C-alpha cells in the first residue's frame, strides 16, 4: 500500500476546495493550478502549493492539458492527482497517463473509465449481465440512414445520445421519421464539439421518467457497496438543477433491487473508487440503466449528509490501496437532504449565463446547512467555465423539514451584481407537486406555473430600484441613484414635493 502524501487537484472552484478540505484533515499536502483566467481565485489561496500555468499560451485549456498536468505532477514529485469532476475525471487517457508515470490517479482504472464512458460499450456490458435496459441500437450509429433504420426497429419516439456524452450534450429526442436526419446532424455536431467524438447511438425514449442515481463505492479488493439513491428529476434540457436524497418515490424493496443492479454493473468492470449508476424510472416503477459516471458527482453532498460518509476521503483511501471500512449493512440512510445549484443565470431569459462581478455575497449558516463555494464577495464569475456560484445543501429529519429548511436558507442568501437561480428554487419549493413528491423530468414544463418566485418585499424593492433608475435617467440627478438612496429616503423626498 502506497500512502498518499501529496495531491495535485486538476480542477478549480468549489470542488477543488472540497477536495482540499478532506486532504488537509488527512494530513495530505495539496497542490493546485493557477490560470490566467482566475489569478485571484479562492481555491488558489486555500492550497499549500500552487503550480503556475498562467503564462502558458496554448490552444488546450489549462484543465484539459493532460501532458502538462502529468508533467507538472512528476516534476514536483507529487504522489497523486485528483481530477474532481468534469472532462479529466472521465478521461481514460488521463488516468492511463497517470498510471504510466507511476502517479496515483484518484479515481477508477482507465479500463473502467473507457468501458463505462462509451455508452454503447456500457450498454453491451449491462445486457450481458442482465441489467434492465431500454430497447436501443447495439452499435454506434454513423449515418442518418442507419439512424433511420435503427429508429424504425426500436419504435418512435427515440432519443439520440452521444456515445461519449454526458451532461445533456449531444442528445436529441426524435418523435417522427421526418425529424431523424436533422436531429442526427445536430446531435453528432454537438457531440463532436463537446467530446471530440461524433459517434452516437439510439435508445427508446421514456416519456416523463424519474431520474434516479445510485452512489457506488468500490475498492481494489473486489468490494463494492452502494450508499443509497439521489433524486435528480428537477432538470432542464437534461441538466440537473436540484437534487435530493433519498428519493420520495422509492420504497425499500425497489431500493434494494436497483441498488443491487448498480453494484452488479460496477463489479462487471472491476470498478473501484466513487461512481454513480444512473437509472430512468417510469410511471409503473420499471427502471432502466442509463449510464455510469466514473467520478465524484456535483451532487455528492446530499449523500454525505444522509449517510455520514466522506466520499472524497474514501476515494483517497481506495486509491492508496485500502479496503472499504464499510459493508452494505453498515449504510443507513438517515433524514433527508436537498442540494440547490446556485448558478449565475438569468432564469427569465431561459437560464442564460449572467456572469460578472459578485458585488455582495451573503450565505446562510448554522445547523443543517452546508455551503460549498469557490467564490467570495468581489470575485468574478468568468465566462470560461460553468456558472456555478455555490451549492446550498440543507438537511432535515424528513423531507418536509428539509424543504422548510431550504426555504428559510434561500431567503437568507443575498447575491448582488448578477442574476441567479435562487428565484427558480423558491418557485420549485412552493410547488404543490414538488412538495407532494409527485414529479418527473418534465416538471418544469408541466408542473411549474412560473420559473420565478418573488416575495412581496422583493417585488417592492425591484419596483423601487426600477423607478430610481428611470428618474435618474429622465432627470439627470445622481441623487436618484439606487446606490445613494433607499426606499425610506425616497418616500420622504416624495412627500416633500
Secondary structure as UniProt FT lines:
FT   STRAND          6..9
FT   HELIX           13..25
FT   TURN            26..27
FT   STRAND          29..34
FT   TURN            37..40
FT   HELIX           42..46
FT   STRAND          49..52
FT   TURN            54..55
FT   HELIX           62..64
FT   HELIX           66..75
FT   TURN            76..77
FT   STRAND          80..82
FT   HELIX           88..90
FT   HELIX           92..100
FT   TURN            101..102
FT   STRAND          104..105
FT   HELIX           110..117
FT   HELIX           119..128
FT   TURN            129..130
FT   HELIX           144..154
FT   STRAND          158..162
FT   TURN            163..164
FT   TURN            167..170
FT   STRAND          171..174
FT   HELIX           177..179
FT   HELIX           180..195
FT   STRAND          200..204
FT   TURN            207..208
FT   STRAND          210..218
FT   TURN            220..221
FT   STRAND          224..236
FT   TURN            237..238
FT   STRAND          239..245
FT   TURN            248..249
FT   HELIX           252..268
FT   TURN            269..270
FT   STRAND          273..281
FT   TURN            283..284
FT   STRAND          287..293
FT   TURN            298..299
FT   HELIX           300..307
FT   HELIX           311..319
FT   TURN            320..321
FT   HELIX           328..330
FT   STRAND          336..343
FT   STRAND          345..346
FT   HELIX           347..349
FT   STRAND          352..353
FT   STRAND          356..357
FT   STRAND          360..362
FT   TURN            367..368
FT   STRAND          369..373
FT   TURN            377..378
FT   STRAND          380..381
FT   TURN            383..384
FT   STRAND          388..396
FT   HELIX           399..412
FT   STRAND          414..416
FT   HELIX           422..429
FT   HELIX           432..435
FT   TURN            436..437
FT   TURN            441..442
FT   HELIX           443..446
FT   HELIX           456..475
FT   HELIX           478..480
FT   HELIX           482..484
FT   HELIX           487..496
//
